Amino acid sequence: MARKTIPLTAIEIKNAKLKDKEYKLSDGNGLYLLVTPSGGKLWRLKYRFEGKEKGISLGKYPVMSLSEARRERERLRNDISNKIDPAQVRKEEKNKVLIKETKKINTFEHVAKAYLEKRNELNEAYLLRLQRAFKNDVFPFLNNRPIDEITPKDIINIVKRVEKRGAIESAHRLFTQINKVLKYAVSNQVLDRNPCAEMDKSEILKSHTRKNYPTITSPDKIKNLLLAIDEYTGDYTVKMALKLAPYVFVRPYNIRFAQWNEIDFIDKQWIIPKEKMKTKKEHIIPLSDTAVGILKEMYEYSADARYIFHSLRSKTAPMSDATLNNALRRLGYSKDELVVHGFRAMFSTITHEKSGFDHHVIELQLAHSVGSKVSQAYNRSLRLNERKELMKWWSDWLDLIQN
């Protein structure tokens, strides 16, 4: 005959002494109080379900009283008799809470920021543009919703909103970047499917034609431009950056973020690290005597600055991305006539037409990819002398037309 358990009393529970090891005070029908060496008194229920012995915690005494523990025991035993496993129910409830908390964390904004942090290959200016695009055109319209609740309609509405303000190319770029974030989420098991994969961008957005950067190629007009830059009365740093730009024709980002440790005055070279290049390859710019002269003059002014052509307000910050183009507007050139990026097209057009240098040498100096990967590596290592001659020719031509 099974031994009958004598139910606990409130006094017995209150007066339970601490021992070196934990022990149990049984109340019967699987309910017991676990007394720990640290002084904890914890309600537990032991039961059998489908032939297996299992257990579940109910609460802590005195937060849960004896009478409350007994009521919970009866409720759970009733569930057990109805083939409901309390431990499994508890586990499912915890999973629901975990999923809910995970969804709060895995919003599109959270995942997008994680994705951008991993894009180490992007230059700083481009990364800032992406961050700004997401901040202004995506995050406010998703209202911190979990990424797995985003629908194709949400994405269409976002890019259509950008398109409606006339920024068709920006809308296309934004769709592409949203798609990349969602692919990242799928790859990292945050998302089961990518809504962008269900859409055809060409069916959503108007087609756009990529415009070439405006430039000038007439020798007389180039002469007038160079003379106008020389007479520029604005900030000295801006003037010097504009003076150098035609001689090196790098992308505006490279001028703005140029640092003195990239300049080799002995070998007359500007070595731009791969992290700052669109091609992700180190780029060497042979410097003519005129370019070296501009840089040496600037060195006397900004040798202690982080950036050669620093911000108007601080020597530790780069010049803003609009500064040089605004200076051209101040010189009287509209955005349809000339932008700083247009110096690259100016160099390409003139040198292809007048210099007699090989097309590949010109393209290499523009940091354009030419030929196969093997031939690119070969050309980069063996054609530097030709590029030096090309850069001397270009500098001499610019100097000559000013006289």
Steps between C-alpha positions, in 0.01 A plus 500: 500500500641843394603730781264794538663842492400735781416842348722790589398785730580868469690488832710203382596681181579826683720323755684275253871516594792536260725199452832438327315335212167577340205290615131453425184549704219307332136610503369201305376436144840601359520843664807572713703788634871500416706664775848609382815564707485868404154538657280468191164323534376395157175327404532206261256252347610147410274305262497225242403561139482225240695270730783748570573673827515877455509813714411865482564804717198687637638797689688623803377505857371728653409679172295190426326384817420140593136537398598657164748220433228241568258672262768507228571131564133413448479707184804333349393150605171567326695594184705181531184291521391668176828400328652847530865504607567805724873497421430504126248783540758697700762440231265617224414813696869580546557446127219740418654764726844436344362532148323821594817645655707387199257672267539821698875481445491387137333802351603605150686794654699277736592253225584777251739663745666163570535446125658842444746447787634196315546687171868569563569521128295819460671837509387738769311740273296225332423338837373832633274537196354155560443573868331829412277333237382234747449756777296740285317273257460158666508489881225760564253309283546157658431616856740255665310201364668158511683426179298182440179706487616718212303436183569569132238776522700674774812503283309619193348789698844604626673511161195651329507784753858577397412472131211745537734777611686459170796303637461205264863386514495527881186286509674230296806510727283486812316191376836332438625584850178381667537177305858460628390548861227239460745256338731557796210423736422174316867399500519555875176308570316810620256473210357200316435673168594820323193702387711673232557163333130498415518830312630632170651845554439596137127442551490724807719798412541713193812429298785745539792594280831544674632849424863575434663758724505840328842626395672740262752394236564815299860622564382861519230416754741286704745792500228733629410249769860463623548877505170543688611243762827688538302819572258327743444724804330251728655275764869423441459123553220486243707699251797265535281192465351645180849579367614142557185330370566542123857367536403179686134456384414259782148458629395786733497262795871433458583870507283565805646207696861533381759476778865600515616142564377416147733755337855398411687821417824314429362271229235756405204267548161505666425144614132461581433191716256242369250576778441840342469376142182399320693210342631389843854504359785730598537779247821690417482851361831628361526865598625764260716790616192723492299258717791463742526880520130530592534234768817654648328835520205332674734314736609829656136563585370157603801287602341457845155412363353153476391566141692700241189687384318515830166642605455874514420468871742232621837355399392161633201464265488463120360761269127445441395326180325809361778750564698466176196496273362803684831674431458429128151654518657805663738520201195510272479137384153345527449137601418422136832648382756355740542298820826400669450142383501641145879551516528126442305523175704807404826306540364195319370697203810716450756223549317259270475767230836675529761311704569190289519282814356151497134470601586247775753733658243782513235271648742363758581851613128563539490188723264329259511122473646398164513145365503177700614478863831358384561779250391761760766377741759495222419850379501647850845365573670574166343817360576749773781663300259562213250647743769734633560623148127534444456708815794722401345550156165590655652745748708666228190533282303666782792733576547587134139602426510750787779701335 
